[in-house]
Amino acid sequence: MSDLPGGALRPPPLTRRNLLLAGGAALTAASVTVGLAGCEATSTDSSATTAAPTEPLTPVLLGQQVLLATYERTLAAFPELSPALSDLQGQSVAHTAALLQAAPAAAAQVAAAAGSTPSASASSSAPPAAPPTDPTSAVADLARAVDTAAGSLRAAALRASGELAALLGSCAASTACHARLLGL
């Protein structure tokens, strides 16, 4: 190696021998890396290698099911709210059904998490919550759940593309209107 002007070193000439040595070194490094990666995967957690990645819409669908369970809980505790809430609940059921159909992989993950089929009742996957104490606080709790669902749908719509983005955006807009109607 000789020095070039400016203090830079000239690399050795490319010969067949240097090329073969470099290729062998690269192959050895790749073998060691693959071998170590295999050891790490088996030594840490075998379920991590078999678990499927979470679908982007799985959290949205879980949120929709929590929302539906909140509607059910509110209407069960205060049937007198049915005239005001049943249409909004029906629209939320329709949104959830459309999303389940549009995202079958996410629907399967939600069903697996709930231990049921994708078309099962939303209350089966919702966490148990304390019953509302009065109609006013029940509607306020429901309004917060609706607002949370609208935000989740809106964020998912911004990440999605094509027809799915349009569906999510439509559901988000409708759900945001529900929040306004409920007082938020």
N, C-alpha and C positions, 0 to 999 in steps of 0.2 A: 504494500500500500504506500502510495506516495502522496505527499501533501499537494493540494490544489491551492491556487491563489485564494487568500482570505482565510486560511487555516483549516479548510475542510479536508477531510480524508477521502481518498478515492477508494471505493469498494473493490474487493478482489474481483478479478475477472470471472465471468460466468462460464463455468466449465461443466461438462457432463457430470463429473465427480461431485462438484459442489451442489449441483441440482439434485442428484440422487441423495446426498447426505441431508439436504434440507427437506426433501420429501420424506425421508425416513424419520427425521426428527419430528416433523409435523404429524406423521402417522402414529408415532409413539405417544406424542402429547394427546392426540385425540383418543387413543385407546385408554390412556390413564384417566382422562376426563370422563369418558363414558363409564369406565369401571368404577370410578369414585361416585359418579352420579347414581349408579345402580346400587352401590352400598348405602349411600345416604338415604335413598328412597325406601329401602327395605329396613333400614335400622331405625328410622324415625317413626313412621306411622303408615302401615299398609293401607289403611282406609283412605288416606290422602291421595294415593295413586288411583284408586278406583272410584272416588267420588266425582260425580259429574259437576261441572261448573254451574253456578247458579245462573239461570236465565235472567236477562235484564228485566223482564216483566213480572217475575215471581214476586218481588216485594210489592209491586203495584196491585197484583191480584190478591195478595194476602191483606193488604190495606182495604181493598174493596170488600173482602169478606168480613173484616172487622167492622166496617161501616154498616153492612147489612145486618150484622149481629146487633149493632147499636140500635138500628131501627127496630128490630124485633124486640129487643129488651125494653125500649121506650114504649112501644105500642102495647106490649104485654102488661106493663105497669100502669099505663094510662090509656086505656082504650078510647077515652073521650078525645084524644088527639088524632085519632084515625082519619077523620075528614080532612084535617090539615096536612097530615104526613103520608097518607097512603099513596098518593100520586108520586110524591118525591121518592118514596121507597120503591115503587114500581119502576121508575126511571133508573134508579141505582141498580136494581135487579137486571134490567135490560142492558145497562152498561157492562155489568160484570159478565153477563152471558156472552155479549159480543166480544169482550176481551178474552174470555176463555176460549172461544172459537178461533179468534185471530192468532192466539199464541198457544198452540197445543203443547209445546215443550214446557212452557211455564205453567200451564194448567196441570200437567202431569206432576211437576214438582210440588205444586200447591196440594194436589191430591195426595201425594206421597207424604207430605208433611202433616196433613190432616188425617191420614190413614183411611181415606175414603176415595170416592170417585170424583172427577172434576165437577160433576153436576150436583153434588151433594149440598145440603143446606149450609149456608154460610156460618151458622152458629156453631158448627162442629169444629171449626178451626179458630174461632175467636176466643181470646182469653176471657175467663170469667170476670165480670165486673160487678161492683156493688150496684144494686138497683137504685135508680134515681129516687130522691126523697120527695120531690114535688114536681108538678108539670113544668114549671118555669125552669128549674135547674135541669130537668130531663131534656128540654128543648135546647138549653144552652150547651149541655154536654154533646148532644147530637150535632149542633151547629159547629162545635169545635172538631168533631170527627169528620163532618162533611168538608170543612175547610182543609183539614189535613189530607183527606183523599183528593181534593181538588189540586192541592200543591203537588202531590205525588204524581197525579195524572199529567199535570202541566209539565213537570220536569221530565217525565218519560216521553212526552210528545216532542220536546225539544231535542231529545237524543235520538228519536226514531226517524225513519224516513218513509216516504211513499204513503201507501194506503194506511199503514199502521200509525204513522204520524197524524194523519187526518182523523182516524178513529179516536186516538188518544186525545187529540186537541178538541174534538167534538165532545167527548166525555168530560174533559176538564172544564170546558166552557159551561156545559150544562150543570155540572157539579158546583162550580163557582156560583152560578145563579141560585142553586139550592141554598148555599151558605148565606147569600144575601136575603133570601126569603125567610130563613130561619133567624135572622137578626145579626149576622156578622157583617 
